[in-house]
Amino acid sequence: MSHRMTFVLAAAALFAVISGSATAQSFEGRKKCSSCHKSQAESWGETAHAKAMDSLKPGTKEEAKKKAKLDPKKDYTKDKDCVGCHVDGWGKEGGYTLDDPSKFLTGVGCESCHGPGSKYRGMHRKAGAAFEKSKKTAPRQSLADAGQDFAFEESCNACHMNYEGSGWKGVKKPYTPYHPGVDKKYTFNFDKYVKDAKAMHEHYKLDGTFTGDPKFKYHDDFQATAKVGKKTEVED
């Protein structure tokens, strides 16, 4: 192989690496989301998802752990088979790690449902500013193209339905120890629980910055009964 061809291939490989890293979706942590979505963040802070990591600590949820054949005295906050379903972005770029456990990625937060925000968060802010200034709207599809998840049922299933016999197509080890065979209360119904403000968060009136599809399937229902937040929100 000629030196010229070797150089061309090496340059192409380098470009691919750079391009890949430039387009990769990365988790940022809920601090940046909360700077605009304060009402949602405060409501989320009172939910079970916000306290998800606490349940892995020793001495917590003792009866539930015993029923699931777990040791209630053990500290599971460092257990790689457990942590992933109690934090944001486990095993993904910018996500929670045991070596550097960010408090803004601890718990099941914004990006666990809406997707890693590195590409679309800035779009929210820019479009929100344009809407405030001139009521100019932006297509919601642009957010989806940048990685925002408007469905996210599969993200929920990955933890709540990951047990043998669940019927979910993505089942794989390590399985969740909390399933209906342990207690019927662990039966997961996405359509029911996504509407539970104690599990998710309250929904607030949005100002209409983004329009069109895709929309979360309960978007219109939520907006019909949504509360008015502490400030004008950009987009949920």
N, C-alpha and C positions, 0 to 999 in steps of 0.2 A: 504493500500500500504506500502511495506517495505521501511525502510530508504535507503537501497541499491538501490532500483528501483527509489526512489525519486531523489537520487543523480545522477543516470544515466540520467534520463530525464532532470534534471536541467542542467547537463553538455552538453547534446545534444542541448538544447535550446540556451545555451550560445554560443556554437560553431556555430550554425546557424546565430546568430546575428553578431558574429565576422566575419564569412565568408561572410555574406551579405554585411557588411560595407566595407570589403576588396575588394569586386568585384564591388561595386557600381561605376557607371560612374559619374564623377564630373567635373563641369565647372571650368576652371582655369583662364580665362580672356585672352584677345588677346595680352597682353604684352609678354607672353611666346611664342606665335605663331610668333609674329612680330620680335623676336630676330633673327630668321632665314629667315623668309619670308618678308624681308624689302620692297621689291618692291611692293608686293601685298598690304602690310599694308599702304604704302604711297598712292597707287592708291585708295584703299578703303576709305581712309580718305577724299577723294573728292566726295564721292558718297552720294546719298540720304539716304542710309542705315546708314551711319556713323552719319548723322545728325538727325536720326529718333527721338531722344528724344527732340530735339529743337522744333519740331512741336507741342509738348504738352505744351509748355510754353505759358503764357498769352501774347496776342498781336501778336502772330504768326499765319500765315495761316488764316487770319481773314475771307476772303471770302469763303474759303473751309469749314471752321468750320460752318459758317452761313448756307451754303447749306446743311450741314450734320446735321443741327439742334443742334449744339453744341454752347456753350457760348465762344466767342473768348477772353473774359476777364478772364476766369477761368484758374487756374493753374491745368493742368491735370497730372503733373509729379508725383503726389501722389495718383492718381486715380487707384485703383487696377484693374478696368475694362479696363483700357487703356494701362498701362505701359507694360504689358506682350509682346505686339507686337513691342515694341520699345527698347528692351534690350535683353541681352543673358541670357538664363537659368532661366527665371522667374518661380518660384515655384519648381525648381529642385535643387538637391544638388550642392552647390558651386555657384549657379546662383545669379543673381541680386536680391537684397532685398531693400525695402524702408528704413529699419533700418540702413543698411550699404551699401549705393549706390556706388559701385566701379566704377570708371571712365573707367576701363578696361572691364567692362561688359555693359557699357552704349552704346546704339546704337545696330544695328543689325549686329553683327560682325562674326568673323571666326566660332565660335562654334555654332552659330544659323544654319549654313548650314552644316558644317562638323561634327558636333556632339561634345559633351563634351570631352575635350582632355586629361584628367588625365591618361588614359591608353595607348593611342597611341602616344602622343607627344614625350615621351622618346624614343619610337621605331624609330621615324623619325630621331632623333638626332644620335642614336647609329648606325642605318643603313647608315645614311649619312656619318658618320665618316669612316665606313668600306669601303664604296664605294670610298671615296676620297683616302684612303690608298691603296686599292688593286683592285678597280673596282668590288668588290663583290656586287651582287644584292640581293634583298630581295623580298619575295612574297607579293604582295599587299593585298592578302587575310588576311595576319596576321594583317594588319591595320583594316580591316573590322571586324575581330574577336575581336579586342580590342575596337570596338565601333565607328570607323570612318565611316561616312555616305557618300556613293558614289552616292547616288540618290538625297536625300533631297528635292524632290518636295513636299512631304507631309508637311515638315516643312514650306515651303512657303505658301502652301494652308491654313495652320492653321490660318494664319492671313489674307491673301488676298482673300480667298474664304469662309471665315466664316460669311456668311450672308444667310438668308432664301431665298431659291430658287436658290442657286448657283449650286446645283447639286453635291457638294462635300459631301462625305459620313460622314465626321467628324464634320459637322456643329453643334454647340451648343452655348448657351449663355455664356458670353456676346458677342453679334454679333459686327462685325466691323460697324461703322457708315458710312464708305466710301465704297460704292458699286456702280455698274453701274446704279442703280435706281436713285442715287444722281447725278452722272456724268459718262458719258460713258468712261472717261479716267481711271476709276477705274476697267475697264474690265481687268481681269488678264489672261495672257497667259504665262505660265511658259517657254515654249520653246523660246518665244520671249525675255522675260525680263532677262533670265539667260545669254543671250548673250550681254546684254546692259552694257557696262563698266561704265556707269553713275549710274547704279543701283547696280552693283556688284563690280567688280574691273577688271583691265586689267589682262591678263594672260601672263605668262612669261615662257621661255624655262626651262624645268626641266632636270636634269642631268641623269635621267634614273635609279635612285637608286632602285625604286620599279617596278616590272614587273608582268604581268599577270592580271587576273580579280580578283575582279570587278573593272571596270573603269567607271567613269562618262560618260554618253552616248555621250557627246560632247568633251570628253578628246582629242581624236585624231584630231578633227576639231580645237580645241583651240591650240593644240601644233603645228599644221601646219602653223598657222599664228601668233604664240606667239612672243612677243618681248623678247629681251635679257635683263634680270634684272641687278641690280647693283652687284650681286654676284651669285655664283652658288647656286641654290635653291635645297632643299631636295625633296619636293614632295608637290603638290598642293592638 
